Amino acid sequence: MEVSKDVGITIEPPFHTLQPKKKTKFLIKYQFEEPGIFRGQIHIKSEGMVSKNVIDVTATVVDYFVFITTMEGLQVKDINLGTMYFGDKVT
């Protein structure tokens, strides 16, 4: 398999032998540089096949982070829970 352009996509495993009437799973990872919409193609090369198999890939990349706020809506930068030991609960 190969990707239509060098855009940070990796496929694991990159090469695989598949027997007739069998299926397998591939892990496709996308390392983005900036948020936005990605469109590309994965080309599957197969020995003995006349037609080319193409998988269209579309992904939407978003920035995501979590923060804690007070009841008034102000962002909390530090939390001091005091001394805690393994198994302690915060109430």
N, C-alpha and C positions, 0 to 999 in steps of 0.2 A: 504494500500500500504506500502511496505517496500523497502528500498534500499539495494542492494547486499552487501555493506560494509559501514562502518562509515567513510564518506569522506566529511562531511560538507554539505550534501544535506538536505534541508527541503522541505516538500510538504505541501501545504495548500489548502484545509483542509486535514489532514492526514487520516480521515475516512469519508466516504460518502455513503449514500444509493441512488442508482440509479435505477429508474424504467425502465422496458423494453422499448426499442425503444426510449429512451431519451438520451441526452448528457449533459455533464457538463464540466466546465473548471477547471483546477488545476493550481496553481502557484508553480513552482519548482524553488527554489533558491539554488545557489551553492556558498558557501563561500570558496574560494581557499586560500591555504597557499603559493603556489609558482606558477609561470607561467608554462605552459606545456599543455599536452593533458590529458584529463580525459576520462576514459571509465568505464562504470558501467551499472547496470541493475536495473530497478524498477520492483518489483514483485507485481502483482495485485492478491489479494486473493478475491475469490468470493464464496459465499455459493451456493451450488447446481451445481457448474460447475466442471466437471471432469478434464478438461485441465487447466494448469496454464498459465496465461497470463503474458508475460514478455515484457517490453519496454526497448530496448537498448538505452542508453544515451551516447552521445559523445560530448565533449565540448573542445574548444581550449581557454586557458586562456592566455591573454597577458597583460603586464604592459602598461599603457597609461598615459601620462601626457602632458600638453600643456605648452609651454613657449613662451615668446615674444623675438624677436630678432631685432636688429637695421638693417639698410639697408646694413651694412657691414657684417652682419651675427653674430654679438656678442650678447650674451644673456643679456637681461635687467633684473636686479635683483629688482630694485625699480622704481616705477612710482609716481611722485609727480604731482598731478593735481591741486594743490593749493586749495583755498577755493571753495567749491561747495555747492549749495543749491538745494533743491528738485525741479526738473523740468529743471535745467540747462543742457545745451548741451556742450559736449566737441567738439571743432572744430580743 
